[in-house]
Amino acid sequence: MIKFGPSGNSEAFHNAGFSGSERSAEWVKNLGLDAFEYSFGRGVNLGEQKAISIGESFLSLGVEISVHCPYFINFAGVDEQKVENSYNYVLDSLKMGKLMGAKRAVFHPGAQGKLQRDEAVKLTIERLKILADKIVENGYQDMIVCPETMGKSAQIGTVEEVVEFCKIAPFYYPCVDFGHVNSLNQGSLNSVDNYLEIFNKIESGLGFHKLDNMHVHFSKIMYSQKGEVKHLTFEDNEYGPLPEHFISAVKIKGINPYIISESAGTQDVDSKIMKELYNKF
């Protein structure tokens, strides 16, 4: 089943006097949404009992939860200690995510740094093979682990690169952030066909099952020549991508991704807009 939900709690959530992640499921459910992404962006600083408590609140209301691994992961780095830390960031996220009832986790692959692009990508592939072994060793192979497409030219994670990463292990599925793709390629997503081209590329490389179950981040994003600058809301009329094109392509292709809105402060409202578009088309 296709799912729609926000990344984290919105401004409206806090303005309504809500607090605590246990209340997030109630807020999302009342909006008619069915997914939520919990971010460990600044680190996995959550106790096991708290994770279990959060998970119970989501399970009781039938809202599916996913987790986002820390932002400072870099599998293309030359500092071996930082690479080792990156393995642990993913494993710690999977551990806590599993306690929360999450079935999937998203991570940023890395940054090019001073390496040539092909060197950085090759290094990332080798590290993701090691990560896959560690995931199996720790018993997390039943979770979907998603390398994400990135929005800056200095970052590793084009659509093509992510497809290659997801060939490494059966539990690696793509996370396509269409705002990132649009920013990296200077406004490339301006028609339904642009999305269908990406869907077909994923299906060709990974098969329909991984396309059908892929993870999606969607928001409008301001960009410069170097790519992503900042996340916006659907009210912005200057930058894309447009949700109408994306949702239309999803319907045409007949796929059921897990769609998370990362709009700046209005992620719940914009997620609801996408779900309403889907039900309308």
Long-range contacts (C-beta under 8 A, 24 or more apart in sequence): 1-34, 1-256, 2-250, 2-255, 2-256, 2-257, 2-258, 2-259, 2-278, 3-34, 3-35, 3-64, 3-258, 3-259, 4-33, 4-34, 4-35, 4-259, 4-261, 4-271, 4-272, 4-274, 4-275, 4-278, 5-33, 5-34, 5-35, 5-36, 5-37, 5-63, 5-64, 5-259, 5-260, 5-261, 5-271, 6-33, 6-36, 6-37, 6-260, 6-261, 6-263, 6-267, 6-268, 6-270, 6-271, 7-37, 7-39, 7-68, 7-217, 7-260, 7-261, 7-262, 7-267, 8-37, 8-38, 8-39, 8-267, 10-265, 10-266, 10-267, 10-268, 10-269, 11-265, 11-266, 12-266, 12-268, 12-269, 13-268, 21-54, 21-57, 22-53, 22-54, 22-57, 23-57, 24-54, 24-57, 24-58, 25-57, 25-58, 25-60, 25-61, 25-63, 25-65, 26-57, 26-61, 27-268, 28-63, 28-268, 29-61, 29-62, 29-63, 31-268, 31-271, 31-272, 32-272, 32-275, 33-63, 33-268, 33-271, 33-272, 33-275, 34-62, 34-63, 34-64, 35-63, 35-64, 35-65, 35-66, 35-258, 35-259, 35-260, 36-63, 36-64, 36-65, 36-66, 37-65, 37-66, 37-67, 37-68, 37-106, 37-260, 38-65, 38-66, 38-67, 38-68, 38-97, 38-100, 38-102, 39-67, 39-68, 40-67, 40-68, 40-69, 40-70, 40-89, 40-92, 40-93, 40-96, 41-68, 41-70, 41-71, 42-70, 42-71, 43-70, 43-89, 44-70, 44-89, 44-92, 44-93, 44-96, 46-96, 48-96, 48-99, 51-96, 51-99, 51-100, 52-99, 52-100, 54-100, 55-99, 55-100, 55-101, 55-102, 56-101, 58-100, 58-101, 59-101, 64-103, 64-258, 65-97, 65-100, 65-101, 65-102, 66-97, 66-102, 66-103, 66-104, 66-105, 66-106, 66-215, 66-258, 66-260, 67-93, 67-96, 67-97, 67-100, 67-102, 67-104, 67-105, 67-106, 68-93, 68-105, 68-106, 68-107, 69-93, 69-105, 69-106, 69-107, 69-108, 71-108, 73-107, 73-108, 73-109, 73-110, 74-110, 74-111, 75-109, 75-110, 75-123, 75-124, 75-127, 75-128, 75-131, 75-156, 76-109, 76-110, 76-111, 76-112, 76-113, 76-115, 76-120, 76-121, 76-123, 76-124, 76-127, 76-156, 77-110, 77-111, 77-113, 78-113, 78-114, 78-115, 83-127, 86-110, 86-127, 87-127, 87-130, 87-131, 87-134, 90-131, 90-135, 90-145, 91-134, 91-135, 91-138, 91-140, 94-135, 94-138, 94-140, 94-143, 94-145, 95-138, 95-140, 97-143, 98-140, 98-143, 102-143, 103-143, 103-144, 104-143, 104-144, 104-145, 104-146, 104-173, 104-215, 104-258, 105-143, 105-144, 105-145, 105-146, 106-146, 106-148, 106-175, 106-215, 106-217, 107-145, 107-146, 107-147, 107-148, 108-147, 108-148, 108-150, 108-155, 108-157, 109-147, 109-148, 109-150, 109-155, 109-156, 109-157, 109-161, 109-162, 109-165, 110-155, 110-156, 110-157, 111-154, 111-155, 111-156, 112-154, 112-155, 112-156, 113-154, 120-156, 121-156, 121-161, 121-164, 124-156, 124-161, 124-165, 125-164, 125-165, 125-168, 128-165, 128-168, 128-169, 128-172, 129-168, 129-169, 132-168, 132-169, 132-171, 132-172, 135-169, 135-171, 141-169, 141-170, 141-171, 142-171, 143-171, 144-171, 144-173, 144-213, 144-215, 145-169, 145-171, 145-172, 145-173, 146-172, 146-173, 146-174, 146-175, 146-214, 146-215, 147-172, 147-174, 147-175, 148-175, 148-176, 148-177, 148-180, 148-215, 148-217, 149-174, 149-175, 149-176, 149-177, 149-180, 149-181, 149-184, 150-177, 150-180, 150-184, 150-228, 151-177, 151-179, 151-180, 151-181, 151-183, 151-184, 151-221, 151-223, 151-227, 151-228, 152-183, 152-184, 152-226, 152-227, 152-228, 153-184, 153-226, 153-227, 154-226, 154-227, 155-227, 158-184, 159-198, 159-201, 159-202, 160-201, 163-201, 163-202, 163-205, 163-206, 164-205, 166-205, 166-206, 166-210, 167-205, 167-206, 173-206, 173-210, 173-213, 173-214, 173-215, 174-202, 174-206, 174-210, 174-214, 174-215, 175-214, 175-215, 175-216, 175-217, 176-202, 176-214, 176-215, 176-216, 176-217, 177-216, 177-217, 177-218, 177-262, 178-216, 178-217, 178-218, 178-241, 178-246, 179-217, 179-218, 179-219, 179-220, 179-221, 179-228, 179-231, 179-241, 179-262, 180-217, 180-221, 180-227, 180-228, 181-241, 182-221, 182-223, 182-239, 182-240, 182-241, 183-221, 183-222, 183-223, 183-227, 183-228, 183-229, 184-223, 184-227, 184-228, 186-223, 186-225, 187-223, 187-239, 187-240, 189-240, 189-241, 189-242, 189-245, 189-246, 190-240, 190-241, 190-242, 190-245, 191-245, 192-245, 192-248, 192-249, 192-252, 194-245, 195-245, 195-246, 195-248, 195-249, 195-250, 196-249, 196-252, 196-253, 199-249, 199-253, 199-255, 211-253, 211-255, 212-255, 212-256, 212-257, 213-256, 213-257, 213-258, 214-255, 214-257, 214-258, 215-257, 215-258, 215-260, 216-257, 216-258, 216-259, 216-260, 217-260, 217-261, 217-262, 218-243, 218-246, 218-259, 218-260, 218-261, 218-262, 218-274, 219-261, 219-262, 219-263, 219-264, 219-267, 219-270, 220-263, 230-264, 231-262, 231-263, 231-264, 232-263, 232-264, 233-263, 233-264, 233-265, 233-266, 233-270, 234-263, 234-266, 234-269, 234-270, 234-273, 235-266, 243-270, 243-273, 243-274, 243-277, 244-277, 246-274, 247-274, 247-277, 247-278, 247-281, 248-281, 250-278, 251-278, 251-281
